[in-house]
Each structure stands twice: as structure tokens, then as C-alpha cells.
Amino acid sequence: MTLELSAILNGTEYSLSDETLCKWIGFEGLGMSPFHRLSERGPLQDGDTDRGYRLDPRKIRLILQSVSNTQDDWESKRAILEEIFKPSSTPIILKIVNTGKYQSPNTSTYQLDVHCYAPMDMPSVDMRVWHQRVIVELKANDPTFYNPAGDAYSFAIGGSSDTFVVPFEVPFTIGASTINVNEAITNAGNVNAYPTIRITGPIDDCVITNNSTGEKLDFTDVTIAAGHYYDIDLRYGHKTVIDDDGTTNRIADLTDDSDLVSWHLGYDPDVVDGVNSITVTGSSCTEATSINMTWFNRYIGI
């Protein structure tokens, strides 16, 4: 198994493995995410009742070795490392490429968004050879790794003059006024995925239901006109519904029993094989109507 590590800051990728800047010689905190279980207990209850779990932030310790031939080279590398790992509100993206996962020839790529949470430690340099060990302390508020390629599914829905059933493997109905589409969407990760969804009009009364989790996004009595769209961002820290002007908040268009906070694509074993049954309904569609869903497959550890 070969692991390659790099840091991406503001779109610039710095290798931490190939010895151009440094080499990666050790780490802590890249295994399974820390977590704790939730429970509650009644006044007369023996034991307690499990209420699930929550993942905790992940702390990571990287040990790097900077190898230089001259003092100028050492000072240059030191300055770059300080620039990457200084305190900032801008996240650093750790990128880990596994070129031999479980003796497989396939390359796997994982990323993790982190911030520095302690000063970079640079013990005394050996000035005879200008080698220096560097210790970096990082924190991932969201402790799950993600495949940066992402995944997507498009519900392409069109209207016509007559209603009929298209004999696809998963049948759905197309008509001038009603839409009823059911598709199997697979979350290939091993934690919940919180997608972004774009509903492009024209469509009335759009409802997106995850039958596997019982959650829905219900826009009953709402019209999204032709040439307009709603963007739904279900990620934690976002949870927004914005229309195509980019600023107007449309959360109030959801019914009170919608699940904006919790709507997600479940993973196995909570949803068998991670296959989520998604139903989209609506009316007054045309060939321009579509629902596009994008998400990252996320992992509790690598």
C-alpha cells in the first residue's frame, strides 16, 4: 500500500510526500473518526435507551521531514510550510491518494477539510545537513473523508400532450401536468451524505421524498416558473433554499412537516446496501423541467 499526501490551499496543491518540500514520515488521527453514543434513561428504567451517535471533530498530527542541501533552500522550504500551516479561516484540504488499497491496483483518493489548531512545531535544525523535523497539528470539524470526484444524478423530466408510461427498467409516468418518478440512488460511502439539489422549472407542487428514510422536501402550493430554479443545500452549516437570484431565501416555501434539517442519503446498514429509494412528484412540467442532485460519498475512516 502506497500513500501520497498533499495539502491544497486556495487551489494550490503542495506535495508533502515527494521530498520537493518535505516527506511524510508519520501521522496520528487518520483512522476511524471519534464518536460518542447518545442515550436517555427514564426514572424507573434499568439501563438506558440508545438514541444513536454523533461523530466528534477529528484531530490530526502530521510528522514531516524537510530535507535541504543549503541554508537558503532550508529557509525557502520553511517559509512555504509556515505559509501553508499558519492560522487562517480558510480551510486546508488534505488530499490522500492510496495507490494500492488493500492490494488492489485501483487508486483511491480521499480529502479532508482541516484547520491548524496549534502552532507548527519545528525543533532545532541540524545545520550540518539542513534537515528539520516538522510537526503539524490539525483539526477537522467535519471528521469524514470524502471522494473529491463527487457523485450526481439527474431526474430529467419532460411533459407531452398525452400521458403515458415509459417502459424503462424503473417505470415512471410522463404527462402534460403530472410527474411521478422513482429512482434508486446509491450512497457508496459509509456515513450519511447530505446532497445539494437544484429544482429547475417549470414545476408546481414539487415533492422530493426519500422513501428509505421517510424524509421529504415538500413545496406544495409553490410554483417554480420556466427559466427559474431553487437550490437546496442540505449540508450542515448551510441548510438553505435559495432561488436563482442567489440571495432570496425560499425556506418558507417548504411545508412545516418538511425535513430540511435531516434529509439525507442513508448508508448501509441503516439503508440496505446504501440504495435510497427517491420519489419526485410535481405538476405542470415541460421538457425543461429537471431535478439535479449532487453529493460527495463520505467515509468514517480510510
N, C-alpha and C positions, 0 to 999 in steps of 0.2 A: 504494500500500500504506500503510495506517494502522495503527500500533502503539500500543496503550494499555497502560500499565504500572501495576500496583498492588502493594502489599505487604499480606499478610494475617498478622496476629499475634494469636494467641489468639481467632480468629474475627472480629476486627475488620479490615475492609478499608480501606486508606488509598490513595487515588489519588496516583500520582507523576507524573501526566500532565496533569491538568486545571487546574493552577495554583492550585487551592484551597490546597494545601500547598506545592507546587513544580511545576516542569515538568521533564521528562526531556529532556536535550539531548545525551546521548552515552553510549556503552557500549563495553565490551570483554568478550569471553568468552562471548557468546551464540550463537556459531556451532556448528560440529561439536565434539563432545566430544573432548578429548585422549585418546589411547590409545597403547598400545605392544604390539608383537607378541612372542609367546613362541616360542622355538626351542630346539633341543638339537642337539648335534653329537657323533658318535662319534669315537673316536681316529683312525680311518683315513678318515673321511668328508670328501669335498670339499663345501664349502659347509655347510649345516645343514638341519635338518628343521623346517618350520613347525608349531607347536603351538597356533595360534590367537592370540587377542589378549585384552587386558583394557583396559577403559575406566579412565582416571585421573580423580581428582577435578577438578572444574571450578572455576576462579577467575574471578570476575566483577568488573568495575569499572563502577559507575554514576556518571554525572556529572549532577547535578541542579542546578536554579537556583531558589532561593527568592526570590520577589518580594513585598515588603511595602510598605505605604504609611506605616507608623508604626513607631516603636521597639517599642511594645507588641505589634504584630502580628508583627514580626520575632522577638521573644523567644518568643512563643507557638508559632510555626512551628518555630523552632529546638528548643524543648523537645520537641515531638512527634517530630521527626526523631531526636533523641537517644534518645527512648524506644523507637522502632522499631528503631534500628540500634545499640543497646548490646549488649555481650557477654552471651550468655544460652545456656542449654542448650535452650531452646525454639526450634524452627526457625521461621524466617520463610518464608512461602510467597510466592515471586514469581509473579505472575499476569500473563501477557502475552496480550492479545487482539489478533488480527490481523483487522481488519475488511475487508481487501481482498487476501487471499492470492493471489498470482500472478494478479492482475487478475480474480479470481473474486469474486462478490458474497457468497459464504458467509463467515461469521465463524468463525475458528478460535481456540480457547482452549487455552493451554498453561500448566502450572505447574511450578515447580521449588522443591524444599526446600533452603534455604540457611541458613548461619550467618555472622555477622560474623567476620572473621579479622584485621582491622586496625582501628585507631581511625578513626572518621569524621573526615575532613579538612574543616574549614570555614575556608577562607582569610579574610583580612580583609574585613569587610563595608563596602560603600560606604554610609556613613551619610547621604550626600546624598539617596539614593533608597531606602535599606534593601533593597538587593539583595545576595544572597550565593550564591556557588557552593558546592556540597556534593559531596564525592567519597566514595563508599561502596565498601568492599572486602568482597566476599562469597565464600564457598566452598560449593560443592555437593558433598557427599561422594558422593552418587549423582548423576552428571552428566547423567542422562537427563531430558528433559522428559516430562510425562505429561498426557493429556487428563483433566481432573478429573471428567468425566461418568462415566468408568469403563465397563466392559462386563460382561455376565453371561450365563450360560447355565444352564438348569435341566434336569437329566435327571429328569423326572417319571416314576417307575416304579411300576406297580401290579401287584398279584397278582390271581388269579382262580381259579375252581375247575378250569378246564381250560386247558391250554397251547395257544396259537395264535399265528400270525404276523399282525401288523397290516400291511396293505399301504400303509405310508407310503412317501414318496419314498426315505427311508433305512430299510429294514425293520429291525425289531427284534422280539425274542421276549418275550412276557409269559407268565408261568406262576405257579403256586402256589409253586414252590420255586426256580426259576432265573431269572436276569436276564442278558441279553446285549444291550447297547446299543452301537451305534457311531454317532458323530456327527462332523461336520466343524466344528471350532471355529477361527475366523479371528482371528489376531493381526494387527490392522490397523496396528500400529506398525512401526518398523524396527530395533528391538532386542528381545531376549528379554523375555517377560512372565512373571512369577512370581506365579501366582494364589493366592487363598485358596479352600479347598474345604470345604464342610460336607456330611458324610455323615449323613443322618437315618435312624434305624432305624424298623422292624426290618430288619436285613440281616445275613447271615452271609457270611464269606469275601469281602469286597468287594475288588476289584482295579480300579484305575484306571490304564490304560495309554495313553501317547502313542505310537502306532504310528509316527509320523513321526520321533520322536527315539529310540525304543527304551527310554524310561524308564517305570518303573512305581512305583505305590504299592500295596503288597500287604499286605492284612490277612487273609490266610489263617489259619483256625483262630480267628478273632476274631468275637464276636457283639456287635452294637450293638442293644440292645433297643428295643422300641417306646417312643416318648416321649423317647429319648435321641439324642445326636448327637456326632460328633467334628468339631472344627475343625482343618483343616490349613493352616498359614500357610507358604508356600514362599518368601516374600521373604527376601533376605539380611538378616542381623541378627535374624531371627526363627527360621525353620526349626523350627516347633513343631507338635505334635499334642496338642490339649487337648480333654478331654471337656466335657460340658455343665455340670459344676460350676464350670468356669472356672479350675481350679487343677491338676487331676490330669494329669500328663504321661503321654501314651499312645504316645510314640515307640517304646517297647519292643514294642508290638503289631505294628509293621511287621516284615516278614521281613528277614533280613540282606541280601538282594540288592535291597532297595527303593532308590529313588533320591531320598530326601528332599532331599539337598543340591542336586541338579542338575535335578530335574523342572521343566519349563518349557514354555511355548508358544513354539515357534520362529518366526522371521520369514523373509521372503523375502530372499535366495535359498537360505538353508540349508534352509528348508521352503518348497516351491514356493507362491508367492502367499500365504504365511503361513497356509495352510489345514492345520491339525493334525488328524489322524485320532485321535479319542479313543474308547477302548473301556472300558465299565464292565461288570463282571460281579459276580455275587453270588447268594445264595440266601436263601430264607425271607423274601421281601419281601411287603408288603401295599400297599394304596393309599396308605399314609402314607409309604412309603419314597421318598427323593429324594436326589439329589446336586446341589448348587448350587455353581457355580464363578463367581468374580468376579475381575476383574483390571483394571489400567489399561493402555491402549495407550501405549507409551513411545516416545520419539523421540531419536535421537542428536544432533539439532540442529533448529533451526527457521528 
